[in-house]
Amino acid sequence: MIAVFRVGVLDAALAYAHRGLRVLPLHGVRDGACTCPRGADCGSPGKHPRTRHGVKDATTEEAIIRAWFARWPD
């Protein structure tokens, strides 16, 4: 069931990109803690970018978006 959900999110991200909206990967929340290195001490769990340059890394390029989902499927 989780794999179906992930495919749906990727499809949504690609649909946004194909419409010209830039997307980027965000950290998630797992077991009540952020997936970033700060974990439970994160002040913004699941609400900040996974990429080095944050929103400046947002893109509409399908290959990059697919690579992000391969690297961070959650």
C-alpha positions in Angstrom: 0.0 0.0 0.0 2.8 2.4 0.8 4.4 1.9 -2.7 1.1 3.0 -4.3 1.1 6.1 -2.1 4.6 7.0 -3.2 3.8 6.5 -6.9 0.9 8.9 -6.4 3.1 11.6 -4.8 5.6 11.3 -7.6 2.9 11.5 -10.2 1.5 14.6 -8.5 5.0 16.2 -8.3 5.5 15.6 -12.0 2.1 16.9 -12.9 2.9 20.2 -11.0 6.2 20.4 -12.8 4.6 19.8 -16.2 2.4 22.7 -15.5 5.4 24.9 -14.8 5.3 24.8 -11.0 8.7 24.1 -9.4 8.9 21.4 -6.8 11.4 20.3 -4.3 11.8 17.5 -1.7 11.0 18.2 1.9 12.0 16.3 5.0 9.2 14.1 6.4 8.0 13.0 9.8 8.6 9.4 10.9 7.7 8.1 14.3 6.9 11.7 15.5 10.3 13.0 14.6 11.7 14.9 11.6 13.7 12.9 9.1 16.5 15.5 9.2 19.6 15.0 11.4 18.0 17.0 14.2 15.2 14.4 14.5 12.9 15.0 17.5 14.8 18.3 18.2 13.8 19.8 14.9 11.8 23.0 15.3 10.0 22.5 11.9 9.5 18.8 11.4 8.6 17.8 7.9 8.5 21.4 6.7 11.9 22.2 5.3 13.9 21.2 2.2 16.2 18.3 1.9 18.4 20.0 -0.6 21.4 22.1 0.1 20.1 25.4 -1.3 16.5 25.0 -0.3 13.9 26.7 -2.5 16.6 27.8 -4.9 16.9 24.1 -5.9 13.2 23.8 -6.8 12.8 22.6 -10.4 10.5 21.5 -13.1 13.0 19.1 -14.6 11.5 15.6 -14.6 14.9 13.8 -14.4 15.9 15.7 -11.2 12.5 15.1 -9.6 12.7 11.4 -10.4 16.2 11.3 -8.9 15.0 13.0 -5.7 12.2 10.4 -5.3 14.7 7.6 -5.9 17.0 9.0 -3.2 14.3 10.0 -0.8 11.2 7.9 -1.4 9.5 9.0 1.8 
